[in-house]
Amino acid sequence: MDKRTFTFYYGIVLIAVGIGVFFRIPQVMPDIEAIEFFSNKIGIVKFCLYTLGGMLILAGGIRVFKNYKKPDNQ
């Protein structure tokens, strides 16, 4: 597998993991709220987790986009 193909598939995996984070957050939030330390900081925890998912999707999208933007001879 050459570098270009690897970069493309790595971008697809990053996008899939980012989407998985978005689906997993609502399932995990009750467990996080049960922890006494995080009970009054739940807003910042949600913000951080959703930001993480968004950054994963963005990073994967950038990798896939740059893969198609390059000419074939490079």
Buried (B, 14 or more C-beta within 10 A) or exposed (E): EEEBEEBBBBBBEBBEBBBEBBEEBEEEBEEBEEEEEBEEEEEEBBEEBEEBBEEBBEBBBEBBEEBEEEEEEE
